[in-house]
């Protein structure tokens, strides 16, 4: 039986814990959080408030990292250096430069697996849509549209102030709420040539990070992309992803993939499984991805989402930010890996 642990017991950890505890081949051995109030929730599991102590004392096959963004890289590095496999919540790091350090870490420890939690890749709607694009049924893609119009009240940042600080969050709506949409757009569209983007704060929250972002994406194959994300909507609306071809239009919305017929009427093709409760917008594919990763650990397979794959969406975010600051189109080749070789973060990491 594989032994697992979770570092960070915030909102997202509940989904990880449920998946671990539902897997008959995995045992939850330890959890870690700086808040001692969580101890009582795990009477039969070893509780730690220092992850370095935990990974030194426990014999673990996998650690789930569900920490604030600025701790993703140092916590992953600590686990990997101990030879422990990691299931890492998004984002991989604060920015693409720090993300590249994680790519190098993965390359230097080929016996250790790091799976990035980009669970929307495993939604039924995306899998069917991607298959339809790959088999060329409707011809080449002409355009991709990704829309995320959600709501986050000021209290969202007040209760956890790190979310509103660049040094600790790495950004706002792009890196936190819409990174999955950016990831899916680049998977469908392929290699990106350039991005023209704009970020803004429409809300008077007094935070450092953006609450709204938009971008025009030029793919190398000639297709274009439109990306828009905000947390200034009155409520959380369904994420929308639309792919257009010469004579067809395929849309994912309300957890459903539809095709528009000649009269522009929607024809349902497949519907995603839905997560019950108030966190329904996370999607229901966390458990699918987590179970797949544990299978990869047991079978010594590499068929999971690697850090290098997740680096692309980080580069997109940084390109949008750079484009907005410099008010020009940014070519993706400007964010090349060689520039990251000698980079190191100035953030003072805390456990």
C-alpha positions, -999 to 999 in steps of 0.1 A, spaced: 0 0 0 13 34 -9 18 59 19 7 95 13 8 129 31 -8 163 26 10 196 33 -14 225 37 -50 219 49 -68 248 33 -99 246 10 -84 226 -19 -69 200 4 -103 186 12 -106 173 -24 -72 158 -22 -79 141 11 -112 127 -1 -95 112 -32 -67 97 -11 -91 82 15 -113 67 -12 -84 49 -29 -80 14 -14 -44 12 -25 -33 44 -6 -30 51 31 -31 87 44 -1 86 68 5 122 78 -8 157 74 9 191 80 -4 226 87 8 255 107 -26 258 123 -29 234 153 -67 236 152 -66 211 123 -50 184 145 -84 173 160 -97 166 125 -71 138 120 -72 116 151 -57 86 134 -31 104 113 3 118 123 0 156 125 29 180 119 33 218 118 67 216 99 69 198 66 106 194 68 102 175 101 74 154 85 93 143 55 124 135 76 104 113 100 78 97 78 84 70 51 63 84 22 56 75 -14 38 107 -23 32 142 -8 4 164 -19 14 201 -18 -17 223 -12 2 254 1 1 291 -8 18 297 -42 51 310 -28 57 278 -10 51 255 -40 87 255 -52 106 252 -18 82 225 -5 85 205 -38 123 209 -37 124 196 -2 103 165 -10 122 157 -42 155 160 -25 143 133 -1 133 111 -30 95 116 -24 71 118 -53 50 150 -54 14 158 -64 16 196 -68 -14 219 -69 -13 246 -95 5 269 -101 39 252 -102 56 284 -90 53 322 -87 63 328 -124 79 310 -153 114 317 -141 108 299 -108 89 273 -127 119 266 -149 139 259 -117 113 232 -109 118 218 -145 155 216 -138 148 199 -104 127 173 -122 153 167 -148 180 162 -121 159 137 -102 146 114 -129 137 87 -103 112 111 -86 78 119 -101 62 154 -99 26 156 -111 10 190 -116 -27 192 -107 -41 205 -140 -72 184 -136 -93 200 -163 -72 181 -188 -91 150 -176 -127 164 -180 -148 144 -204 -156 175 -224 -120 184 -230 -110 148 -238 -137 145 -265 -131 180 -279 -93 173 -281 -99 140 -298 -122 157 -324 -95 182 -331 -67 156 -334 -86 135 -358 -92 165 -381 -129 160 -383 -137 196 -389 -104 208 -404 -79 232 -389 -88 254 -359 -94 290 -368 -100 304 -333 -102 296 -296 -121 317 -270 -116 312 -233 -138 332 -208 -137 331 -170 -162 355 -153 -162 348 -116 -167 367 -84 -143 370 -54 -154 394 -26 -129 415 -8 -131 391 22 -115 365 0 -83 385 2 -88 398 37 -90 363 52 -58 352 34 -38 383 27 -11 364 7 -36 361 -21 -34 398 -29 4 402 -28 26 396 -58 55 383 -39 34 355 -24 7 348 -50 25 356 -82 -6 373 -96 -43 373 -93 -71 361 -116 -46 347 -142 -25 325 -119 -53 317 -94 -87 314 -111 -80 310 -149 -47 292 -152 -67 260 -162 -83 279 -191 -50 291 -203 -36 256 -201 -65 241 -221 -62 269 -247 -26 261 -254 -32 224 -255 -58 228 -282 -41 256 -301 -6 243 -301 26 263 -300 21 300 -293 39 326 -314 30 358 -296 6 374 -271 -8 410 -267 -24 414 -233 -38 438 -208 -43 435 -170 -62 458 -147 -79 462 -113 -116 469 -117 -123 465 -80 -112 488 -52 -98 460 -30 -64 476 -23 -45 445 -35 -14 443 -56 -26 416 -80 -48 419 -111 -85 411 -109 -91 413 -147 -70 402 -177 -75 399 -214 -53 388 -242 -51 382 -280 -31 350 -287 -14 343 -320 -7 306 -325 21 293 -348 -4 274 -369 -23 306 -379 -52 303 -354 -59 331 -330 -71 331 -294 -92 354 -272 -87 352 -235 -107 371 -209 -108 366 -171 -122 386 -142 -133 382 -106 -155 413 -108 -186 395 -121 -217 396 -98 -214 358 -94 -195 328 -106 -206 321 -142 -196 290 -161 -162 290 -177 -167 290 -215 -143 275 -240 -151 278 -277 -133 264 -307 -142 276 -342 -135 260 -375 -145 270 -411 -180 255 -409 -183 243 -373 -183 257 -337 -177 235 -306 -183 249 -271 -177 238 -236 -200 256 -212 -220 246 -181 -199 214 -180 -212 204 -214 -196 201 -249 -220 211 -276 -219 215 -314 -238 242 -332 -258 229 -361 -267 247 -393 -294 267 -375 -270 275 -346 -289 251 -323 -269 234 -296 -264 196 -300 -250 180 -268 -220 157 -273 -209 149 -237 -213 162 -202 -187 163 -174 -191 147 -141 -199 174 -115 -184 180 -81 -212 183 -55 -213 212 -31 -202 249 -32 -168 241 -49 -185 226 -80 -164 249 -102 -133 229 -93 -146 202 -116 -148 165 -107 -115 154 -122 -92 158 -92 -98 122 -81 -94 109 -116 -60 126 -119 -49 117 -84 -58 80 -89 -40 80 -122 -8 94 -106 -8 67 -79 -11 41 -106 19 58 -123 39 55 -90 30 19 -86 36 10 -122 66 33 -126 49 51 -155 55 86 -167 20 92 -181 11 121 -160 13 159 -163 49 169 -159 63 203 -147 76 211 -182 41 208 -196 27 231 -169 54 257 -176 36 268 -208 7 284 -190 31 302 -167 49 317 -197 15 328 -211 7 346 -178 41 363 -177 38 373 -214 4 389 -208 18 408 -178 48 419 -197 27 429 -227 4 450 -205 33 467 -188 52 475 -220 21 480 -242 33 458 -270 30 423 -284 53 399 -267 68 370 -287 70 338 -267 106 333 -277 114 363 -255 106 341 -225 132 314 -233 146 289 -208 182 302 -211 172 334 -195 161 314 -164 193 295 -158 208 318 -132 175 331 -118 166 329 -81 136 343 -62 140 371 -37 111 359 -16 120 348 19 103 314 20 85 304 52 72 271 63 
